[in-house]
């Protein structure tokens, strides 16, 4: 019997069907789709219902499956009201308000103390700063919300009606105590949110339930089981690394973000680790992914998206070839804060090059070569 895995990244998603044949896993991509966020006024959202629509398409294309699992990126969440309905589209972690408002939380708890509790260094989009921003900008949302679900658990809820909080994704929030592996009372109190918002933390392998009968009827499919997996995409990626038990292995997981690190049994959240910005994130079954966030492919993805708005629908292969044809020598710091939000990436890159006294990219190929 087949199983079905949905893997959501920040720029695209896919549905993979897999089954065991002759002692080997046979996998097939049955559905692929873009993940296109939406800017509304000054707020940047995930198009969550469109992504749910793509899950439905994958379920219909797969045919009968034994079980379904879903992983996504971390830190982002949806809020359910008393009736169990999603209150608003989840904000995108690159929403600019988080960098402007979120650091105000340090007046409640210092950055150093947060790291000593959660083992995750400051990034403006960590869930704790998102919630602080909501408290300042839209307090009525948190006043009326009854449940907070991370994005993969939100999709699981849409399919089954069961609420869940997978450990691997919760570990990215900066709200989980890295030693107790539970939501941290000190940070929750400082945020002034109701602890009842946060479901009990669980681990990969939990059967959430079966696809709701009304949804199965709508899609004309059999109601298969939905199982909690390592729902943070890097947790699932690391679990798939072909390393022997006990073998010392490093990993690089490459996507919109690239993550470099290793698996460990215990966290390292001392001051030395904080200063070099290493993160203690959760593995699928409760261990630690000790890793460093690297900018990754975001600059390429966002530049491609910007070119498309200009009517230039380049493929990734086109962008690579254009970069190879350029000879511009300019080099930039890809961790410059100005490169984090969505928008006109080529213009920002030109500005940075000019400020540094380096040749300014003139062609699209020049822009791509600087990024590469």
C-alpha positions as CSV (number, residue, x, y, z in Angstrom):
1,X,0.0,0.0,0.0
2,X,1.2,3.5,-0.8
3,X,2.0,6.3,1.6
4,X,1.8,9.9,0.7
5,X,4.2,12.6,1.8
6,X,3.6,16.4,1.4
7,X,6.8,18.5,1.5
8,X,6.3,22.3,1.6
9,X,9.1,24.7,1.1
10,X,9.0,28.5,1.1
11,X,8.9,28.6,-2.7
12,X,7.3,25.4,-3.8
13,X,5.7,22.1,-2.6
14,X,5.3,18.6,-3.8
15,X,3.4,15.4,-3.1
16,X,5.5,12.2,-3.1
17,X,3.9,8.7,-3.2
18,X,6.0,5.9,-1.9
19,X,5.6,2.1,-1.6
20,X,7.8,-0.9,-0.7
21,X,8.7,-3.1,-3.6
22,X,11.2,-6.0,-3.2
23,X,12.7,-4.5,0.0
24,X,13.3,-1.1,-1.6
25,X,11.3,2.1,-1.4
26,X,9.9,3.2,-4.7
27,X,9.1,6.9,-4.8
28,X,7.2,9.0,-7.3
29,X,6.5,12.7,-7.5
30,X,2.8,13.0,-8.3
31,X,2.1,16.7,-7.8
32,X,4.3,19.8,-7.7
33,X,3.1,23.4,-7.2
34,X,4.5,26.8,-6.4
35,X,4.1,28.5,-3.1
36,X,3.3,32.1,-3.8
37,X,2.9,34.4,-0.8
38,X,0.6,37.4,-1.0
39,X,1.2,41.1,-0.1
40,X,-1.9,42.8,1.2
41,X,-1.2,46.5,2.1
42,X,1.8,46.4,4.4
43,X,1.3,42.8,5.5
44,X,2.9,39.7,3.9
45,X,0.8,36.5,4.1
46,X,1.0,32.8,3.2
47,X,-1.8,31.9,0.8
48,X,-2.8,29.1,3.1
49,X,-6.1,28.1,1.5
50,X,-4.4,27.8,-1.9
51,X,-1.8,25.5,-0.3
52,X,-4.6,23.4,1.2
53,X,-6.1,23.2,-2.2
54,X,-2.8,21.7,-3.5
55,X,-3.0,19.1,-0.7
56,X,-6.4,18.1,-2.0
57,X,-5.0,17.8,-5.5
58,X,-2.3,15.6,-4.3
59,X,-4.7,13.4,-2.4
60,X,-6.9,13.0,-5.5
61,X,-3.9,12.2,-7.8
62,X,-2.4,9.6,-5.4
63,X,-5.3,7.2,-5.4
64,X,-5.7,4.9,-2.4
65,X,-3.0,5.5,0.2
66,X,-2.4,3.9,3.7
67,X,-1.3,7.1,5.4
68,X,-0.4,10.8,4.8
69,X,2.4,12.9,6.4
70,X,3.1,16.6,6.0
71,X,6.2,18.7,6.7
72,X,6.7,22.5,6.1
73,X,9.0,25.3,7.1
74,X,9.1,26.4,10.8
75,X,8.2,29.4,13.0
76,X,4.8,30.3,11.3
77,X,1.4,29.5,12.7
78,X,-2.4,29.9,12.4
79,X,-4.8,30.9,15.1
80,X,-8.2,29.1,15.6
81,X,-11.2,30.7,17.2
82,X,-13.6,29.1,19.6
83,X,-15.5,27.4,16.8
84,X,-12.3,25.9,15.4
85,X,-12.1,28.2,12.4
86,X,-8.9,29.8,11.2
87,X,-9.1,33.5,12.2
88,X,-6.9,35.0,9.6
89,X,-4.4,33.9,6.9
90,X,-1.0,33.2,8.7
91,X,1.6,35.9,8.2
92,X,4.8,35.1,6.3
93,X,7.9,35.0,8.5
94,X,9.5,37.7,6.2
95,X,6.8,40.2,7.1
96,X,8.7,43.4,7.7
97,X,6.8,44.3,10.9
98,X,8.6,41.5,12.9
99,X,12.0,43.1,12.5
100,X,10.6,46.5,13.6
101,X,8.4,45.5,16.5
102,X,9.7,42.2,17.7
103,X,12.9,43.3,19.4
104,X,10.7,45.2,21.9
105,X,10.2,41.9,23.6
106,X,13.8,42.2,24.9
107,X,12.4,44.7,27.4
108,X,10.5,41.7,29.0
109,X,13.2,39.0,28.5
110,X,16.7,39.6,27.3
111,X,18.0,38.0,24.2
112,X,20.6,36.2,26.3
113,X,18.0,34.8,28.6
114,X,15.8,33.6,25.7
115,X,18.7,31.7,24.3
116,X,19.5,30.1,27.7
117,X,15.9,28.9,27.8
118,X,15.1,28.0,24.1
119,X,18.5,27.5,22.6
120,X,17.5,29.4,19.5
121,X,19.4,32.6,18.6
122,X,17.5,35.8,17.7
123,X,16.0,35.9,14.3
124,X,13.3,38.6,13.8
125,X,10.8,36.0,12.5
126,X,11.0,33.5,15.4
127,X,7.5,32.8,16.7
128,X,8.0,34.5,20.0
129,X,8.7,37.8,18.2
130,X,5.8,37.2,15.8
131,X,3.5,36.8,18.8
132,X,4.9,39.9,20.5
133,X,4.2,41.9,17.3
134,X,0.6,40.6,17.2
135,X,0.2,41.7,20.8
136,X,1.2,45.2,19.8
137,X,-0.6,45.4,16.4
138,X,-3.6,43.1,16.6
139,X,-4.2,42.2,20.3
140,X,-7.8,41.3,19.6
141,X,-6.6,38.2,17.6
142,X,-4.8,36.7,20.6
143,X,-7.6,37.8,23.0
144,X,-10.1,35.8,21.0
145,X,-7.9,32.9,19.8
146,X,-8.3,29.5,21.4
147,X,-5.6,27.4,19.7
148,X,-2.3,28.1,18.0
149,X,-1.1,25.5,15.5
150,X,2.2,25.5,13.6
151,X,1.7,25.3,9.8
152,X,2.0,21.5,9.3
153,X,-0.2,20.9,12.3
154,X,-2.7,23.3,10.8
155,X,-2.8,21.3,7.6
156,X,-3.2,18.1,9.7
157,X,-6.1,19.8,11.5
158,X,-7.8,20.8,8.2
159,X,-7.6,17.1,7.2
160,X,-8.6,15.4,10.4
161,X,-10.0,18.0,12.9
162,X,-7.3,16.9,15.4
163,X,-5.1,19.5,17.0
164,X,-1.4,18.7,17.5
165,X,2.0,20.3,18.3
166,X,4.9,18.4,16.8
167,X,8.1,18.7,18.7
168,X,10.4,19.4,15.7
169,X,8.4,22.4,14.6
170,X,7.7,23.7,18.1
171,X,11.4,23.7,18.7
172,X,11.8,26.6,16.1
173,X,9.4,28.9,18.0
174,X,11.8,30.1,20.8
175,X,8.9,29.3,23.1
176,X,10.0,25.7,24.1
177,X,12.4,25.0,26.9
178,X,15.3,23.2,25.2
179,X,16.0,21.0,28.3
180,X,12.4,20.1,29.5
181,X,11.1,19.9,25.9
182,X,7.9,21.7,27.0
183,X,6.4,25.1,26.4
184,X,8.3,27.5,28.7
185,X,6.2,29.1,31.4
186,X,8.5,32.1,31.8
187,X,8.3,33.1,28.1
188,X,4.6,32.5,27.8
189,X,4.0,34.7,30.9
190,X,6.2,37.4,29.5
191,X,4.2,37.4,26.2
192,X,1.0,37.7,28.2
193,X,-0.7,34.9,26.2
194,X,-3.0,32.2,27.5
195,X,-1.0,28.9,28.0
196,X,-4.2,27.1,26.8
197,X,-3.4,28.4,23.3
198,X,-0.6,25.9,23.0
199,X,-1.4,22.2,22.5
200,X,0.5,19.4,24.1
201,X,3.8,18.7,22.4
202,X,4.0,15.3,20.7
203,X,6.6,13.4,18.6
204,X,6.7,11.9,15.1
205,X,4.7,8.7,14.6
206,X,1.5,9.8,16.3
207,X,-1.6,8.9,14.4
208,X,-3.6,12.1,14.4
209,X,-6.7,10.5,12.9
210,X,-8.2,9.8,9.6
211,X,-9.3,12.2,6.8
212,X,-12.7,13.6,7.7
213,X,-15.6,11.7,6.1
214,X,-17.0,14.9,4.5
215,X,-13.5,15.7,3.0
216,X,-13.1,12.1,1.7
217,X,-16.6,12.4,0.1
218,X,-15.7,15.8,-1.5
219,X,-12.5,14.4,-3.0
220,X,-14.0,11.0,-3.8
221,X,-11.2,9.2,-1.9
222,X,-10.9,6.6,0.8
223,X,-10.3,8.2,4.3
224,X,-6.6,7.3,5.0
225,X,-4.7,7.9,8.2
226,X,-2.9,11.1,8.8
227,X,0.3,10.7,10.8
228,X,2.5,13.3,12.5
229,X,6.0,13.2,11.1
230,X,9.1,15.3,11.7
231,X,7.0,18.2,10.6
232,X,9.8,20.7,10.4
233,X,11.2,20.0,6.9
234,X,14.8,20.0,8.1
235,X,13.9,17.4,10.7
236,X,12.6,15.1,8.1
237,X,15.5,15.8,5.8
238,X,18.0,15.1,8.5
239,X,16.2,11.9,9.4
240,X,16.7,10.7,5.8
241,X,20.5,11.2,5.8
242,X,22.1,7.8,5.2
243,X,24.3,7.7,8.2
244,X,25.0,4.7,10.4
245,X,23.9,4.6,14.1
246,X,26.5,6.3,16.2
247,X,28.5,7.6,13.2
248,X,29.7,11.2,13.5
249,X,27.9,13.0,10.6
250,X,27.4,16.6,9.5
251,X,24.6,17.6,7.2
252,X,23.8,20.4,4.9
253,X,20.1,20.8,4.0
254,X,19.8,23.2,1.1
255,X,16.6,25.2,0.3
256,X,15.3,28.7,0.7
257,X,17.4,28.5,3.8
258,X,20.5,26.3,4.0
259,X,21.1,24.6,7.3
260,X,24.6,23.3,8.3
261,X,24.9,21.2,11.5
262,X,24.9,17.8,13.2
263,X,22.6,15.7,15.4
264,X,23.2,15.5,19.1
265,X,21.6,13.9,22.1
266,X,21.8,17.1,24.3
267,X,21.6,20.8,23.5
268,X,24.4,23.3,23.7
269,X,22.9,26.6,24.7
270,X,25.8,28.4,26.5
271,X,27.1,31.9,25.7
272,X,29.7,30.7,23.2
273,X,27.0,28.9,21.1
274,X,24.8,32.0,21.3
275,X,27.5,34.3,20.0
276,X,28.2,32.2,16.9
277,X,24.4,31.9,16.4
278,X,24.0,28.1,16.6
279,X,20.5,26.9,17.0
280,X,19.3,23.9,19.0
281,X,16.3,22.6,17.0
282,X,14.3,19.4,17.5
283,X,14.8,16.1,15.7
284,X,11.9,14.0,14.7
285,X,12.2,11.8,17.8
286,X,13.4,14.3,20.5
287,X,17.1,14.7,19.8
288,X,18.8,18.0,18.9
289,X,19.7,19.4,15.5
290,X,22.6,21.7,16.4
291,X,22.8,23.9,13.3
292,X,23.6,27.3,11.8
293,X,21.1,29.1,9.5
294,X,22.7,30.3,6.2
295,X,20.9,32.5,3.7
296,X,20.4,29.7,1.1
297,X,18.6,30.1,-2.1
298,X,16.2,33.0,-1.1
299,X,18.0,35.6,-3.1
300,X,17.7,33.5,-6.3
301,X,14.1,32.6,-5.7
302,X,13.0,36.2,-4.9
303,X,15.0,37.7,-7.8
304,X,13.4,35.1,-10.1
305,X,10.0,36.2,-8.8
306,X,10.8,39.9,-9.3
307,X,11.9,39.3,-12.9
308,X,8.7,37.5,-13.6
309,X,6.7,40.6,-12.4
310,X,8.6,42.5,-15.0
311,X,7.5,40.0,-17.7
312,X,10.8,38.1,-17.8
313,X,9.8,34.5,-16.9
314,X,13.3,33.0,-16.6
315,X,13.8,29.4,-15.6
316,X,16.4,28.5,-12.9
317,X,18.5,27.1,-15.8
318,X,18.2,30.5,-17.6
319,X,19.4,32.3,-14.5
320,X,22.4,30.0,-14.1
321,X,23.4,30.4,-17.7
322,X,23.0,34.2,-17.6
323,X,25.3,34.3,-14.5
324,X,27.9,32.2,-16.3
325,X,28.0,34.7,-19.2
326,X,28.6,37.6,-16.9
327,X,32.1,38.6,-15.7
328,X,31.2,41.1,-13.0
329,X,33.6,40.6,-10.0
330,X,31.4,42.1,-7.2
331,X,30.9,40.2,-4.0
332,X,28.2,41.1,-1.4
333,X,27.3,40.0,2.2
334,X,24.2,37.9,1.6
335,X,23.3,38.3,5.3
336,X,22.7,42.0,4.8
337,X,19.3,42.7,6.5
338,X,18.1,44.6,3.4
339,X,18.1,41.3,1.5
340,X,15.7,39.5,3.8
341,X,12.3,41.0,2.9
342,X,10.6,40.3,-0.4
343,X,10.7,42.9,-3.2
344,X,13.0,44.5,-5.7
345,X,16.1,42.4,-5.0
346,X,18.1,43.5,-8.0
347,X,17.8,47.2,-6.9
348,X,19.0,46.4,-3.4
349,X,22.0,44.4,-4.7
350,X,22.9,47.4,-7.0
351,X,22.7,49.7,-4.0
352,X,24.9,47.5,-1.8
353,X,27.5,47.2,-4.6
354,X,27.6,51.0,-5.1
355,X,28.0,51.6,-1.3
356,X,30.9,49.2,-1.3
357,X,32.6,50.9,-4.2
358,X,32.3,47.7,-6.4
359,X,31.1,47.5,-10.0
360,X,27.3,47.9,-10.1
361,X,25.4,45.1,-11.9
362,X,24.0,46.4,-15.2
363,X,22.3,43.3,-16.7
364,X,20.1,40.6,-15.2
365,X,23.0,38.2,-15.7
366,X,25.3,40.5,-13.7
367,X,22.7,40.5,-10.8
368,X,22.7,36.7,-10.9
369,X,26.4,36.4,-10.9
370,X,26.7,38.6,-7.8
371,X,24.2,36.4,-6.0
372,X,25.9,33.2,-7.0
